[in-house]
Amino acid sequence: TGAQQSATVANPASGASPDLLPHFQLEPEDVYIVKNKAVSLACRATPATQIYFKCNGEWVHQGDHVTQHSTDRSTGLPVMEVRIEVTRQQVEKIFGLEEYWCQCVAWSSSGTTKSQKAFVRIAYLRKNFEQEPTAREVSIEQGIVLPCRPPEGIPPAEVEWLRNEELVDPALDANVYVTPEHSLVLRQARLADTANYTCVAKNIVARRRSSSAAIIVYVNGGWSTWTQWSGCSTSCGRGWQKRSRTCTNPTPLNGGAFCEGQNVQKTACTTLCPVDGAWSEWSKWSECGVECTHWRSRECSEPAPRNGGRDCHGPELDTRNCTSELCTHAGAGTEDVALYVGLVAVAVCLVLLLLVGVLVYCRKKGGLDADVADSSILTAGFQPVSIKPSKADNPSLLTIQPDLSTTTMTYQGSLCPRQDGPAKLQLPNGHLLSPLGAGRHTLHHSSPAAEGADFVARLSTQSYFRSLPRGTNNMAYGTFNFLGGRLMIPNTGISLLIPPDAIPRGKIYEVYLTLHKQEEVRLPLAGCQTLLSPIVSCGPPGVLLTRPAILAMGHCVEASAENWSIRLKKQSCEGTWEDVLQLGAEPCTELYYCQLEAQACYVFTEQLGRFALVGESLSMAASKRLKLVLFAPSACPSLEYNIRVYCLSDTQDVLKEVIQLEKQLGGQLIGAPRVLHFKDSYHNLRLSIHDMPSSLWKSKLLASYQEIPFYHIWSGLQPFLHCTFTLERLSTSTCELACKIWVWQVEGDGQSFTVNFNIAKDTRFSDWLVPDNEVATPALVGPSAFKIPFLIRQKIISSLDPPGTRGADWRMLAQKLNLDSHLSFFASKPSPTAMILNLWEARHFPNGNLSQLAAAVAEVGKQDGALFAVSEAEC
């Protein structure tokens, strides 16, 4: 050892070459002792005759070295590699005095060389954090800083953050970053940031977790704008009017403060009382005139009507004979008699000419060709609509049905209209009507059931057939001419009305109407968009219509202007979906129009194709209607029993599909469906079961509730979402089940189902699931498809289309039918009255009250006494 120690300080020999000094190919590096495992240090040098380790200034015993000799192939010089092991006990001997280090010393004939120092440390990580994150409640868009000081350790601990047990990656979320002091910073709090946050520290020894900190992001409520002042509460004298606002801008969430202040304001108002007019006294009789009469008058001036009061009733002029009817005209000669006879003859001629003109006018305005309507139709007992519109004993008021006929042709169009104009469409021409004997005609068309195979066979030859459903359960089809008709898909609320004269005269079209399942058609949605209606196709595409057809389909939106932006989408011939109409905005084209009502929408379109209604929520107050339906097996041979709760869009077509599915599964309906308003609040839908007799039943679910994710419901693209509650009865003799099922949206209102039924009882689906207004025939052609008889329809159109005095025309009819919000659309069409009647037909078939329509037309007629003055002479 003494020789070795002297060698460590020896200098290179005089004249020795520096290249022969040892140089290290491998030097010892810093290491950590984990638990009780020894660590190894190694060094390698060339040329070297000896290598020894020195640790903390003392030479390591020669026997603790493991030496390996070799030769460098490139230089031929000797290479020596030495290893030693350092144990935890060796390091702990000097723990607290200084750090434990080791160094290699290599000898050659030219001198010595020392390696770098390698430090050996005992690795550890303490259990307790120096500072842990704490729970907080913050307002939305407020910044959040969660501090974390990890436990002391060697090597120093690395820190990562977990949000609800998922790793927070600042590289994926620009709203998040971690400071050098390991604090987690959220620049602007979002609702999605509501979660439990955990700080995790780790090194080579262990991994430590801090206690979780719950962060709740709340939203303070804000007032919406005030509504318009309501009308005065009294129609005469002093009253009050009010306006209101709601705490929905935004709605308070997660415990946020409710709006302060009043939500309703009232103010006094005064309305001038109407004063009815009254007659003044009669004036004195005038002198007896040459006509042997005298007269007197009065005025409606005591008082005069004002503020909307009624006018005086009765004549304002009174005349009578003043000679007890003994007055004679003396001096009337033969010339006067001849003059009077001539005047009477001229008057009779004028009356006859007027009658002939009126009859010609009546035939022309009837709208039928000579080969369509015969004289028996035109002279049927039509009663003037303006005279007795509402009598129950007058069933023939609007019940005349013309008898018509046609032959059958087929439309052979393509998917898209050609660029060289409509004249290029290959439409077969021919006589529309085939006259029969005695001037009578019969409309010949086969039923869709009989022609189903032939129709589908012809349809399969078209290019667009690939995108249509292969079954006929959700399809209706028929053959139509200029008389129009109707297609309906039973039990779905979906129909297509083809009004009269929508198909050009001389043409016959085969038209179909189909309902698509969401998995069959890909409808891309972006952002907060959601599907609000079924996806419906009517065609064939490219068919020429001279008047808009009306497509009716259900929807599930609770619409309000401030909460929704609703668009009608149509699939182009290239397959892309395009916005063709935004509801509530001025239409950019006259090809499409949509009336949105509480449960259904009516789409006016002059181009057939594939349509869907899509909405985008503008606030979290926007909501969709969900229909909650419960089903359970009709028989239970085992102890296990399942209850399925479906959360469906509130449209008839989806309910129909679920009913068909449950029939295949052997399910029975439990109770009546409920409606739940599902809001765009990003909260999931939860379902739980309660009040179940524990002595008879038990739930096999491990969790207290089930949850359907928000976006699965909101998109509307997954139609049959449901949860299954698996129960187990303790005995096969148990046949009664009584419980409650709660369905609610987190942070929202919910619905409770009281379930009480007998498992052993054989129940069937309730008849109420089939709406009363559905008809069995999916296709109706000609007059049978309409409530209003053809001749009466033409009469109303010809009478109300021209502008009338005091507004007694189609505008007043729209007002009577509560359709005055669509006047601009009606006015853009050649016949506004026809549009109003078409919409009435679409809304009220087959159970519409025809007498109410007749009464509305009659009220319009009363405003203009000349409106139906020619009815008696015409008919």
Protein Blocks (a to p, Z undefined) as FASTA:
>chain_A
ZZmmmmmmpccdehiafklpccdfbdcdddddehjaccdddddddddfbdcddeehiacd
fklpccdddddfklopacddddddddfklmmmmgojaccddddddddfkbccdddddddd
dddddfbdfbdcddddddehiacddddddddddddddddddeehiacdfklmmkbccdfk
opacdfbacfklgccdddddddfkbccddddddddddddddddddddddddfbfgdjddd
ddddddfbccdeehiacdedjfbdcdddddddddddddddddddddddfkopacdddddf
bccdeehiacdeddfbdcddfegopaccehiafklmmmmmmmmmmmmmmmmmmmmmmmmm
mmmmnopafklpcfklmmmccdcfklmmmbfklmklmmcccddddddddddddfbdcfkb
jklpccddddfbacdehhiacdddddfklmmmmmmmmmmmpmklmmpcfbfklgccdddd
fkopadddehklpacdddehkacghiacddddddddfklpccddehjbccfbdcddddde
hiacfbdcddddddfbdcdfklpccddddddfkopacdfbdghiacfbfkbccdddfkbc
cdddfbdcddddddddfbfkbccdddddddddfbdfbfbdcdddddddddfklmmmmmmm
mmmnopacehjadddddddehpacddddehiafklgccfbfbfbdcddfklmmnopamkg
ccddddddfbfklmbdcdddddddehiacddddddddfklccdddfklpcfkbcfblbdg
hjllpfbdfklmmmmmmmmmpccehhiafklmmmmnopmmmmmmmmmpmblmlmmmmmmm
mmmcckbcfklmmmmmmmmmmmpmklmmmmmmmZZ
